[in-house]
Each structure stands twice: as C-alpha cells, then as structure tokens.
Amino acid sequence: MATNMPQKDDTNSFKTAKELFLLGLEFFENGAYEDAEKYFQKSLEIIPNRLSTLINLGATLLELHKLDEAYETIKASLKLDSHNAEALLNLGNYYSEQEDWGKAIPIYDEAISIKSNYTEAYFNRGTALQETRRLHAAVADYDKTIETDADFAEAYWSKSHALLLDGNFLDGWELYEWRWKSKSTELKSRSFPQPLWLGKKSLKEKTILLYSEQGLGDTIQFCRYAKLVKELGARVLLEVSVPLIPLLRQLECVDEFIEVNKPLPNFDYHCPLISLPLAFKTQLDSIPSYQAYLRSDSNKVVEWKARLGEKSKLLVGLVWSGNTSHKKDRRRSIALDTLLPYLPSNFQYVCLQKEVRDVDKDALQRSSIRYFGDQISDFADTAALCELVDVLISVDTSVAHLAGALGKRAWVLLPYVPDWRWLLDRDDSPWYESMRLYRQDVDRDWRKVLMRAVNDLHKLSIKN
C-alpha cells in the first residue's frame, strides 16, 4: 500500500476530478479496490462522462466482483468510444468473469486489432482460449504476452499449465518455476542460505530438505519423489503440515519429519516438492508411478471398521466438494442436491469429507450418507476409510490423491478443463494406476458425468 494516502473520510478535501482520479489510480495499483472505487465515483460526480475514469472504475468493479455495476460502467465507457481498446478489454474481462468465453474471445480480438501490442489483452485472450481447451492458441498468446513484456510472470505461469495439461512436461516443469513470481499463486519462495537443488549436484552423503508448498493433495501426489531422492544417497528431511504427518510417517525413504513452522535441523540443499519433477526431468513415460506408495494404519482400519459396523452392501465413499478457498472451486465441486438423485439405493454411502458446507447440510441430513465429521481427525483416519470402501467417488480433492496413493479404486469427477495434472481426453491417470477419470463434456454438465459413474457402479455391483 502506498504511503501518505488520505483517510477514507477525506474525499471532500479534494476539489478536482483529476486529483480524485489520480488517487483512485494509486489505490487501484496497490490493490485497494474499495478505496479506488470510492475515489473514481467521487471524480465522476464532478465530471460524469470522463472516459478514463469510467474505464478505470469498470476495471475496479470487476476486481470487486460487482459484475452488474461493472457492466453498466463498461457500457457507458463504450458509448463514449466504442473503439477504445481499454474499454473493450474490460468488456472481455466481464464476459470472462461470467465464463462466457464465446463472447470474451471476439472482444479481446477486437481490442488487439486496435492496439496491436496490448499485453493484457493477449494474456486474457490466452486464458480464455485455455478455458476452451485451445491450448496451442493459448500458448501462442502467452508467448505474445511475453514478447511485449518479458517480466509478465503470470504469462509464464499460465503457459506452464497449458503445456503440462497438453502433456509437454519438460517445457512445462521449467516454466512452472515462475509460480514464485506469480501474484495469483500467493506463494512465497523460501529464503535459505543453502542452495536450491534441481538435480544437478550430487546428493551422496548430503542432507536435503524437501517441503510442501501448496495444497494437501499436492503433497500427497509429489511425496513419491522422496524415494528417488533417497536413492541418490541423501539424508531426506520432509517438512509438511500437521494433518499429513501421521499418514506420511510410513515413508521409509524419509529420515526425519518436521512440522511446518517448527525449527529446521541442519541441511545442505533444499527443494520444494513440486520442483522435484523438474529435477528428475519427468516426462509422461517416466512418472514414478507405484501401485501404492502409502499405506493405511492397520489399527486405524480396525477402529473405523468397528465404527462403520457390518457391511451388507457395497460401500461407496463420497467427496463432492473441496476447499472453498480454491480459486476454481465452483468448477470442481458439486452441490450435494445435484449428486443425491444419482446415488442408487442398493449401495451404502459414507462421506469422506471432514467439512460439509452449510448449503449441503440439509441435503446430507435427508440422505442415507453416513457422516463422521470431527471423528476424522487427520489423514490417517481418512486413509483408513479409503481402505474400507469398495470405491471412492470424488471430485478433484486431496482425498482423491490419497486414495490413488493408497492404490485404492478411485473414480474422480473432473470439469471440462481440469487441473493440469489430469491431462485431457483420457480416462486413466499416469500418476495413479488405480484411478479412473470421469470428465465433463463441452457442455460442462455434471449430470452426464454422474450418469456414467453410476452406470459403472452398477457394473461393479454385478461383478461383486
């Protein structure tokens, strides 16, 4: 945040529209969008039809997700100048917020035709193209973005996702390192005096710190690489969040576990878990894919078997929603009311989610799904439940990764444009041998996905 900014009640002290506009810009550039909106609005009270103010107010309202107000402001700016590239960019961004890519892309085309080196328009069009699975066109736009601004970290970061989703791992891993400079990831690079290890230095008789950096699912997916690091002759330290430690302690390749935010022992090198595929030059045909590289705790399995009681039908584990803080959660999660009509009555169901959203609680109470809530204290409990179900049906969450790492049958429900790790146009995962993928079609309708999964559920019942 910039210094010497006025307090929120100081707007009356600024008498000119220009001063108010410049203050709005300052707040906008520092991410203080509510304050920026206030100053742009105050400026417009003095000069109602100033194009630059309307354009910046439109961008601000989009950042605040005030979409109806943003649309009216954008329309007002285009009424003043229908060929203004910045106003058109706002309109394209409005349609992108609505996920109406068919309208967004032609608007970005128009903005670029007016302003040929428009960095933001190339980047946003690339994002829209990626959301329609036109990956090569998206990469071309990211390249154009980088050509116009070599320091545009978001373009490198987004390009890495497009390449990885397309199966181009070698180039994708290289660009994935831009995550540390991308504002959207909110990741902070760890600052250590010891060097980062990316596969070039010998680890024989050296100690290396591996550490989680993103979600729990990422940690479960990439902890498999600890075995490869150990085979290079290293002493392996693994820093992870507390809920995962009881589960991961079984990794014999890890010499010492450290809880996040606890003091670190001495080490020679460090490497974040998701940089290990780069260090090992992982390609599609060289993914270290093991039938099961994690195990459930046998004592926990006994405890949960007693809790569940006698099983009279096939037991299906369910996970229909993930962490609400995930930026694409609305695409990957399913409302329980949407799921329930597709669950056949000739199965038993157990919820493997620890948390259930308020919007799903009534539906859960009306259903026959068993829910244990706080009795699931950590991932060792979840692993025991995975061990006991006949099949897990899950959206893209950490529990899906857990079942795959345990080698358990897992059916994962995926949006039309999934996270990069699931690739495209295949019903298996090179990361997990026991996993089957069910994908949305271009219409992005969960009902078709659920019907396919239920048909396979009936087939599983017949086999058993």
N, C-alpha and C positions, 0 to 999 in steps of 0.2 A: 504494500500500500504506500502511495506517495505521501510525503510529509507535508506539513503545513496546509492540509486540506481543511475546508470550512466544516464546522459542525452542521448537523442536519437541519438546524433551525436558522441557518444563516443565509438562506437563499434571498431573502428580501434585501440584503445588503448589496446585492449585485444588480446594477441598474440596466445593464445592457444585455441583449440577447447573445452577443458574441462572448461575453465573459461567462455567461451561464453555459453556453455551448462548449466552450473550452474546458470548463470544469467537468461537464458531463463526459467529455472525451477522456479526461485524466482518470476519472473514476472507472470508466469502461475499460481502459487499458490495464487497470490494476485489478480487474475482476470484481469491482464493487458495483454490480449491475443495478441494484435497487437505488443506490445513490445516483448512478448515471441516469436512470430513468427520470428521477425527480428533477434533475437539472435540465435535461433535454425538454421535459414537459414545460418547465418554467420558461425556458427560452422560447418555446413555441407560443406561449401566451403573449409574448411581446411581438414576435414575427411568426404568425401561424403557418405560412406556406414556404418556409425556408427549406429547400431541398436537402441540403447536407444534414440538417437537424432531423428531418423525417427519416432519412436513411439510417442515421446512427441510432435513432430511437427504435426503428424497426429491428435492427440487429440486437439491441439491448433487450427488447421484449421477447425475442426468440431465445436469448440466453436465459431469460427468466421463465421460459415455457408458458408465457401468456400468449397463446397462439392466436386467439380471436383478435386481441388488440393488435398483435403484430401484423396480422393480415390486413386489417383496416389501415394501419400506418403505411404498410408497404404499397397498398393500392393508392393511397394519397400521394406517395412519392412518385409512383409511375404515372399518375395523372399529370404531374408536373413535367416529367420527362420519361416517356415510355422507352427510350433507348439508353437509359443510364445503366451502365454495367453493374455498379454497386447496388442499385435498387433491384435489378434483375437477380443478382446473387442472393439478396435477401429473399426474394420470391422462391428461388430454387431451394434455399435452405428451409423455407416454410414447408414446401412440399416434402422435403426430406424428413422433417420432423414428423410429418404425417405418414411417413414411409410410402409415399406415393411417388415411386421412382419414375414411373412412366411420364409424370408431369415434370418432375425435377430435372431430369436429364436434358430435355429440349431447352429448358430455361437456362441451364448452365451453358449449353451450346450457344445460345444467343448472346449471353454475357461475354463469352470468349470471342465470338465473332466481332464484337465491338471493341474489346480490349484483349489483344492477341496474347499478351504475356501476363494474364491475370492469374497469379499464383493460387489464390484461394479458390477461384472457380475451377481450375484444373484439379486441385486436390479434392474439392467437394464432389465434382463430377466423377472422379476416380472412386470415391467412396460409394456413390450411388451405383456406379457400374458394378462394383464388387458385390453390392447388395442384390444385384440381379444375376450374379454368377458369371458376368462377362469379365473374367479375370485378366485376360491378356489386354483388353482395352483399359481396364483399371490400372494395370501396371504401366501402360504407356502414359496414362495421365499422371501417375505418381512420378514417373521419370521426367515428364514435362514440368511438374511442380519443382522437382529438384534442380532442373536446368535453370529455372527462373529464380530459385532461392536455394542455394546449396546447403543452408543451415536449417531447412524446414524439417525438423525431427519427425513430425507426425507423418510426413510422406514416406520416409524410410521405414518407419514403424508399420504403417499400413501396407506398404509394399511387401514387407516380410510376411504378413498374414496372408496376402494374396498368393505369394509364392509357395508358402507352406501348405495352404489349402489346396493348391494345384499339384502338390507332391514334389515341388522343386526344393528339396530340403537343404542342399548345400548352400545355395544362394540365400535361402530363407533364414537359415540359422545365423549367417553373417549379419544380415540386416536386423535380426531380432535383438541384437545388442543395442540398438537405438532405443530400446524401451527405457533406458535410464535417462534419456534426454527428452522423452515424450511427456508432455504435460498431462495428457489424458490418462496415462497409466498411474500417475501419482506415486511412482516408485522412486525411492531414493537409493542411489548407489552407495554401497558400504565403503567407508573410507578406512583402509587398513594400511599400515606401513609395509606389510608383507605383499608380495606381488600376486596379481591375479593369474591363476593357472588356466590356460586354454589348450592344453595338450602338447605344448612344445618342449617343456622342461621335464627332465627325469624326476619321478616321484620316489625312486628307490630310497628307502630308509628316511623319507621325509614325512612330515605331518601336514595334512591338508584339511582345512575347514570347509565343509560343504554346508550350505544353508538354504532354507526355504525363503521364498521372496514374494510369492503371490498367494493363491488360494490353497486350501487343504487338498483339493483334487490334484493340483499341480504337484504338490509334494509327494502324494501317493504315486502319481504317474512317473515322476523322474527320480525317485529314490532308488529305482532299479539300477541306476548308473553307479551307485556306491560300490557295487560288486566289481564293476570294471575298473574303478579307481583303485580298489584294494588289490586287484590282480597286478597292478603296476608296481607293487611293493611299498605302498604308502600306509601310514597310520591314518585312519579315517575318523574325523570328528564330524558329527552331524548336528546342526542346530535347527530345531523345529519347535512348533508351538505345542503347548502342554497337552491338548486333547489327542495328539497323534503319538506321543511318546510311548504309552502302553502298547500300542499296536506295532510300532516300528522297532521296539527293543529287540525283537526276534531277529533283526537283520544281523547275521553273524559277521558280515563284512564291515560293520561299523564298530569301531573300538570304543567310542565314547559319545554319549548323547548330551547335548546341552539345551536347556530350555531357553527360548527366546528371551532376551533382555537380562540373562544371567551373565556373570563374568566369564570370559573366554580363557581357556588354557593357552599355552604357547603353541604356535603352529608356524609352518614355513610358507605355505601357499593357501589361497582361498579360492573358492569358485561357487557361484550361485547354482542351484540345481538345474535351472533351465538353460544354463550355458554349457552344461555337460554334453548335450548332443552336438554342439559346435566343436567342443574339444575332441570328441571321438569321431567327428566327421560322419555323423549318422545320415544314412540315406534310407529310402523306403525298404530296400532289401537287406539293410544291416541294423535294423531296430533290434535292440536286445530284448526280444520278446520271449518271456518264460511262461510256461503253463500256469505257474503260481509262484510268485516271489515273496508273498506274505502269507502268514498263517493265522488262523483264529486261535484264541486262547482256549484250550480244552476245558478248563474249569469254568470259564465264562459260558461256553457252549452248554455245559451241564446245567448251569444256573438258568439260562434262558429256555432250555428245553423244558425244565420244570415249570417255568412261568407260563409258557405257551400251552402246556398241557398236551393231552393226547391229540394226535393229528388224524382226522377222519377223512380229509380231502387233501388234494394238493395245496400246498401253502405258497401263496404268492406275496412277495414283498413289494411294496409300492413307495415310490418317491415321485410326487407330482409337482413339487416346487423347490426352488433353491433359495439362495441368499438374495434378499430384495436389493441389496447394495450393488449387485452385479449389474453392469451397465446395459446388458442385453437380456435382463431377467424376464421382461414382458414377452420376449420371443421364446424363451426356452421353457418357462413354467406354464403349467396348465391349471386352470381352476378345477377344484375337486368336483364341482357340479357338472363340469364338462366330462370328466372322467367316469363318474359313477354309473351312468346309463350303459356303459360298455363293459362293465365288470360282470361276467357270468356268475350265476348264483351257486354253481356246483364247484366253487373253489373257496378256500379260506384265505383271508387277506390280513396282512399286518403292515402297519405303517413303519417305515424305517427312518422317517424324519423325526428329529428331536423337536423341531419347532413347527407349529402349524399356524398359518396366518389367520387373523381374525375373520377374514372373508370366507375362510374354509371351515370354520369351527362348527357352524350349524350343520353343514353337509356331512361332516365327519360324525357328528352325534347321531344323525339319521341313518348312517350307514352301518354295515356289519364289520367295518375295518377295525381291527384292534390297534390301539394307540397307547404307547407306554411313556411318552413324554420325558419327564425328568429321570425316569429309571434308566434311560440311555445316558450314561454319564460321560462316555468318551467313545473313541472309535473302536476300542476293543469290544465294547458292547455291540456296536453296530456290526462289527465283523462276525461276532457270534450269531447274530440274527441272519446275516448273509449266509452263514454256514447252514442254517436250519431251513431256509426257504428253498422251495424247489426251483423257483425262478424269481429274479428281481426284475421288475419293470420300472424304469426310472427315466426321468428327464436328465439332461446333462448336468450332473452334480457330482460332488465328491464321493457320494455313496456308489455311484456307477463305477467310478475309478476303483473304489475299494473292492467291489465285487469282482471286477476284472483282474485286479492284482491278486485276489484270493483264488483265481481260477474258477469262480462260480458262474453259473449260467446267468447272464445279464442281458436284458433287452433294453436298449437305450433309444428313447424317442427324441428325434432331432428336428430342429427347424430347417426350413428350406436352405438358408445359408447358415451353416453351423460354425462353431469354433473351428479354427484351422486344424486341430488335431484329428478331427473326424474325416477329413478329406471330403471328396464328392463322389457320388454315383457308385457306392459300394455298400453292401450290407454287412461287411465284416470290418474289423479294426486290426491293422497290423500291430497295434500296441497291446491288444488283449485277445488271446486266442479263444476265450470262452464267450466273447461278446457278439451280439447281433444288433445291427443298427436298423432302425425304422425311421425313414425320412419323410418330411413333408414334400408334397409335390409343389409345382409352381404356384398353385392357388393358396398355399400356406394354410391348409385346413387340417386341424388336428384330428378331426373325425375320421378321415381316411386312414391316418396313421394308426389310430386306435382300433379300427376295424381289422387292419392287417395283423396287429399284435394279438387281438382276441381270436382271430382265426387260427393263428399258430398256437395259442393257448389251448384251444380245443384239441388240436392235433397232439399236443403234449399230453393232454389228459387221456386220450385214446391209447397212446403208447404206454402209459403207466397204469 
